[in-house]
Amino acid sequence: MFPVTRMRRMRTDERIRNMFRETSVDMDDFIYPLYIKESTVDGNPEEISTMPGQFRYSVNDAVDFAGLLEDQGLTSVLLFGIPNHKDAVGSSAYDPNGIIQQTIKGLKEQTDLVVIGDVCMCEYTDHGHCGIIKDEYVQNDPTLDYLSKIAVSYAQAGADVVAPSDMMDGRVRAIRTALDENDYVNVPIFSYAAKYASTFYSPFREAADSAPSFGDRKSYQMDPANFNEAIREVALDIDEGMDAVIVKPAMPYLDVLREVKQKFKMPTIAYQVSGEYSMITAGIQKGYITEDLLNESLLSIKRAGADMIISYFVPQLLDMDKPY
């Protein structure tokens, strides 16, 4: 008790503070999301207006930029594609010569990065939803076949990991079965098991050209008010064979992230989503906050239990302000 116990003794000197720092964030902790757009011209990446400092790349530019990030210490990338052709079943997503398949092949040829393919349909469908539509409702079970086709096509292209983000029931089991039947038993599944229907995704919809043409995604993504439901979702995906869990978004759901990590002891990833990036970036640009908030936000995510963080801030953390 005071005055014998003085907590400030361990804070007086920066060297001592560093000795006993409980949480750290290292470059090995990050996965960087890359957007690859089929119509983008080499050497002329398109800046995403809702996400200042982020770009849509051609295949060649994405591979080159990822290589630059790897040289600075990045170990993993997560790929999103924007194709020229969209249709009701998202056929460009599982095209062997699709935009993501080409990017995977290029990355595997030119880098040693861990390449993760985001498995979803919203960027590839003409209606912008994450599955097959009937009577303006996303059909769960028919969608599973298409998600499985996408995952297998990514594995065939050389992806190290597939990451289903659609939130269909049973997708992990369906994808695991399809991968195993095609001799991809060693390709892990990182499942977006706790993915909320969040306003924080708004900038992403512009970035990936994936806004739904009608309705919303609340019939398959989770209600932000629900906590216990997320725990059930994670438990089900573990039973179906997932290898790592993704919680999305990150900071608004740190309570969920912490409980998932403590309860299941699974490799756990938090996605610091587009809205988090844009909000922090805008605050820094306006001078309302300092860049210290970026570090504080990342520490909070790690402290809550994340083993890795998907974040758009990787180039900034590497002191690379421009894509070239």
N, C-alpha and C positions, 0 to 999 in steps of 0.2 A: 504493500500500500504506500501511497505518497506520504512522505518524501523519499522513502527507501526505493520504491519502484518509480523510475522516471522513464517513460517511454521515449522521450525525446533524446535520450543518450545515444540511441542507435540511429538517430537521424542527423546528428550534429555535423558529421563529416561525410562528404560524398563518397569517399572510398569505403567507409563502413556501410553506408546505404547500399552501395553496389554489391558488397559481399553477401548481403542477406536479402537481396531482391528476390521475391518469390515467383515472379512471372517475367518471362522474356519472349520477345518476338524475333525470330530469325528468318532469313530469306528462304530457308528450307521449309518454312511453315506455309508458303504461299502457293496458290494455284491462280494463274492469270487467265481471265476469259478473253478470247479472241473472236471477233466477228469477221467472217469471210463472206463477201458479196460477189456473186458471179459476174455482175456487170461492172464491177470496179476495175478501172484501168491500172495496169502496172505503173508504179511510181507516182500515183495520184490518189492516195487514200482519202476517203470521205470522212470528214469530221462529223461526229454525231452531235447534233445541235443541242440535245437534251443532256448530253454528257460531255461537257467541254474537256478536251484533251484525250478523248477516246475516238477511235476511228474504225471504219469498215474497210477491210483490206482485200486486195486480190489474193489469189492463192500464193503467188510468188512473193508478194510483199509480206504476207502473213508469216510465211516460212522464214524470210530474211529477218523480220522484226523479232520473231521468237528466238532466232539464233543469237541476235544481239542481247536479248534479255538473258538467255542462257549463259552467255559469256560473262554477264554481270552477277550470276549466281542463281537465277531462277531454275527450278527443277521440273515444273509441271504446267501444262496449259489445258484449258477447257474450251472446246470449239463449238461455235454456233454458226449456222449457215443461212444465207439469204439467197435462194436460187432465182433464176429468171422465170422458171416455170412453176406455177402453183396449180394444184387441182384438188378435188374433193378428198382424195385419199393420200395426199402428200407424197406422190410417187418419187419426186426428186430426192426425198430423204433417204431412200434405199437404192437409188440408182448407183451401180458400181462405179460410174464415172461422175458422180455427183460432186458438188462443191466441197463438201466435208471429206469425202473419200479421197479426192485429189490432195487436199491439204494434209490429211493423215499420212499419205504416201510420201509427200514432200518432206514433212517433218521427220518421219522415220529414216529417210535417206540422208538428211542433212543435219540432224541434231540427235542428242541423247535424251531429250526431254521425255517425261512421262506424258503421253498424249491421251486425253480423256475426251470422248465424244458424248455431247449432251444428246440424249435420246428423247426426242419429242416430235410433235407434228405441227405445232402452231406456226412455225416459220415457213412451212412447206404447203399448207392447205390454203385454198382460196377463201375459206371462211374464217381462218385465223384461230380455230379451236384446236385443242390438243388430241383430237380423236375423230372417229367416224361419226357423221351426223345423220340422224334420222328424225324427222318431225321436229327439227330445231332442238334436238337434245343429243348430247354426246353419248354414244353407245359404248358401254364399258367393254364387254367381252369381244366384239368384233375388232376393237382397237388393239387388243393384245397381240393379234397376229401381225399387225403392221409394225408395232413397236418392236416385236421380235425380229422382223425382217430388217429393220433399221439397225438394231444392235448387231446382228450377224454381219451385215454389210460393213459396218465399222470395223468389226474384228477381222474380216477378210482383208480390209484395206491396211490393217496393221495397228489399229488402236490398242493401247495398253489396257484401257479401262472404258466401260460404258456406264453412263449415268442417266438413268431414266428420271425425267422431271415432270411427267404427265399427270401423275396422281391417279391413275386408273387402279382399281382394286385388282390384285393378282398379277400385276405386271412383272414383278420381280421373279416369281415362279415361272411365268411364261418365258421371260428372257433367259433365265438360267437354263431351262429345259432346251431352248433353241440353241444356245451357245454350246451346251454339252453335246447335243446331237450332231453338231457340226464340228466337233473336235476342238472347241475353244474352251476347254474346261479350266484353263488357267487365266482366263480373262475375268477380272473382278467386276462386280457390280457395285457402284457407289450410288445408293438410292436417295433421291430427295424424298425421304420418308415423311418428314414434317415440313411440308410446304404450304404456307398460308396464302390465302387470297388477299394479297396486300396491295395497298396503294403505293407502296415503295417500289413496285415494279413498273410504274408509269414510264420512266425514261427508257427502260428496256424495250417496251413495245414499239417505240420509234426506232430504237437501235436495230432491232431484229425484224422490223416491218411485220409485226405479228399481232396487232390489235384485232380482237374478234370482230367480225362484221355484224354480229347481232349478240345480244345478251351479254353475259359475263362468264367467269370461270368458277363461280361460287358453288356449282353443283359437283365439282371435283376437287378444287383446292380447299384448304381448311378455313373454317371460321376463325378470325383473329381472337375471338372471345374464348376459345377452347384450349385448355391445357391437357386434360386427361386424354382427350381424343388423340393428341399427338403421341402420347406414350403408347396407346394401343396401335397406332399406325406403325410406329417403329418396331414394336414387338412382332407384328404380323410380317413385316419385311425381313426381319431376322429369321423368322421361321421359314420364309420362302427362299432364303439363301443369299441375302445381300451381304457384302463384305465390309462396307463402310456406310455410315449414315450421314446425310446432309440435312442441316436445319436451315431454313430459308424463310424470311430474311434473318439477319444476325442480331443487331443491337436491340430491336424491339422485342426480341424473343429470347433474351439471355436466360430467362427463367426456364424456358423449355430446353434450351441447350444444356444448361447445367444438370437438369434432371435426367435428360437422355444419357449424358456421359456418366453420371454417378450410378444410374440404375442398371445400364446395360454393359458398361465398360467396353463399348465398341469403339473402333476408330471413328472419330467424330469430326465432321467438317462443318464449318459455318460459312454461309454465303453472305458476304457484305454486298448487298445488291445495289442496283443502279441508283435507286432513290437515295440510299445512304451515301453513295459516292457523290451524287449531284448536290445533295444538301450540304455536305461538308465542303465540297469544292466551292459552291456559291458563297458560303459563309466566309471562307478564307479570302476569296476574290473581293468580296465587299468590305473586308476588314472587320467584320463583326466578331470573328474568332481568329485564332492563330493556327498555324500548322501543327502546333502541339496537340490540338484536338484529334488529328489523324492518329498520332501515336497512342493517345489515350483510348480512342475507340478500338484500336487493334488490341491493346492490352486488355481491355474489358472483355473482348471476345475470347482471347486466350485464357484469361482468368476464369471465365465461366465454364471452360472445359474443352474448347476446341483444340483438336490436335493440328488441324490445318484450317486456313482461311482462304476462300475464294474472294479475291479483291481486285478491283480496277486500279488500285493505287500502286501497283507494283512498279510501273515505270517511274513514278514520282519517288518512290522509296529508293530506287536505284539511281536517282538524280538524272533521269533521262526525261527531259521535259518535252521532247519532240519525238515523233515516230522514227526519224532518221537523223 
